[in-house]
Amino acid sequence: MRASRLLSLLLLLQTRGRMTAAELSEELEVSVRTVYRDVEALSSAGVPVYADRGPAGGYQLLDGYRTRLNGLTAEEASSLFLAGLPGPAAELGLAEVAAAAELKLLAALPPEPRSRASRMRERFLLDVPGWYRDSDDVPFLGEVADAVWDGREVRMVYRRWGPTEVVRQVRPYGLVLKGGSWYLVAAPSGGEPRTYRVSRIVSAEVLPDRFARPEGFDLGEFWQAYAADFADRMYSAEATIWMEPGAEDLLRYTAGARPVNQALAEAGPPGEDGRVLLRLPVESVRHAVWTLLRMGTMVEVAGPPELRELMASTVADLAAMYGAPASRPVPR
């Protein structure tokens, strides 16, 4: 256990540079006193680690020192091959680079981790896009990725919902792959970060000037907060429905797992007929009509009255359409 911790401490100093004892204790989840003992043990073993005193001080390795140990366990090494998504790598122009890195990693591993990594690649596959949809067409993903990497502004023509096209000059902070779609996290000069769907970029020009990335900006934290806020804004209305027993999975498929799970968690016990009363978050009343009609008689809308009336009128229109002969003859 201690040997693994010493290696983790060494790799932290190698990858991050100077770190304080408090920072190391937080990363390693040990006390500051334990960090002192571990640093002393590394120094006694011949690792050139030294301390700078003062408010801006901390521990660091002698300039130029690198360890050839990678510290990967068999499980850690094999898990890396789940990150080798060939589709996204190819879209970013990194297919050959990713393949070469995979070969080098395999060659550097000892026999047992190498065997586990090979089995992982043979037996597990991550397919990002959902069923019944293709990945987005992203002709300008390469330009956007270069701008993200180099810290250069992008002037782009962007197709908004409507559709209308607008010109935007933004500072790109990162790219996110979500459900088979690429999203650009970027900010106009002096503005707050926003998200842009890369498939809606009509044209893109990478500008020559570099920009300073905001200190402390964390792409993962931003996206997590954005996704939570988006979900809250998306479900702005509520439908009250009676759900037949056993319809949970179909309702999750049609209305989304998140709102259905939320409604189920807040639901009371089933009634005498086995049906459960749910207060289901929905995007809008009109969107709920399309969603809940797909459930057929497995759900009954109890409210709001506007939604129940729209369901009834839509069903009546369908009955009138299909209760009469086809309005146009079928071509032979």
Helices and strands as residue ranges (DSSP letters): H 2-16, H 21-28, H 32-44, E 49-52, E 58-61, H 74-80, G 81-83, H 86-91, H 95-108, H 111-123, H 141-150, E 152-160, E 164-178, E 181-188, E 194-197, G 198-200, E 201-210, H 219-234, E 237-243, H 248-255, H 257-266, E 276-282, H 285-293, G 296-298, E 299-303, H 305-322
